[in-house]
Amino acid sequence: MHPFLTALMFLTTLPVRSRTPLQPAPLSRAAPWFPLVGLLLGGLLMGASAALGALFPPLLAAVLLTAVWAALTGGLHLDGLADCCDGLLAPVSAQRRLEIMKDPRMGSFAGVGLVLFLMLKVFALLSLPPGAGGWAAMLLAPTLARWLVLWLALQPQARPAGLGAALAEGLQKPALLAAFLPVGLAAALGGWRGAAALLLGAAAAWLILRAAKARLGGVTGDVMGLCIEMVELVTLLTFAARIPIL
């Protein structure tokens, strides 16, 4: 299977036929294609936004678009966000935090965190500027998030046999730079807001990395999911912000 299709199968619920389940080696080769998958997701979100906006009032359209966003990814990254809320915020040891994050049950931190996050995402979508600015935000958010998660995969891992280690195994810096092309394209469409989103998204990823190192001893697959969701949200908020210079 082509690495792009492997990335598509891993990151989305789009129908991709495969005779074999995902393995670490193909997944590592697919990693540089993650941002391109993000760009495709952004295009699908643009189409969904246009259709929903034509059929429903703005608030309902934003709620439905958030549901479509989650459906396209199978809630994969939201699960990581919820697990990180339970694990990173628990006043326990790093080892116990890792155990909590592997527990399939949802704790109170996860429930509150998910509700607040989804509310912010809905209202950020509702507040996007009309026209090209809003389209650029929807293109850039999933693309930038899936590029920054590659950088996160190259950082120290809390679980040596985890997802990050599998991704980093075949990921080289030249491939990481090449994978930036879709990000640069989407950011260019956003003008100054696109440039600001790049900086703020990178800052969010760095803060998440610091928290993961301090509380877990490194990065996990759940931390990568948290990174994707938070970078997407930061990008949307950057475009939604009422700042004249942007």
Secondary structure, DSSP 8 states (H G I E B T S, - for coil): --HHHHHHHHH--S----SS---HHHHHHHGGGHHHHHHHHHHHHHHHHHHHHHHS-HHHHHHHHHHHHHHHHTTHHHHHHHHHHHHHTSSS-HHHHHHHHH-SS--HHHHHHHHHHHHHHHHHHHTS-TTHHHHHHHHHHHHHHHHHHHHHHTS-BSSTTSHHHHHHHT--HHHHHHTHHHHHHHHHHTHHHHHHHHHHHHHHHHHHHHHHHHHHSSB-HHHHHHHHHHHHHHHHHHHHS--TT-
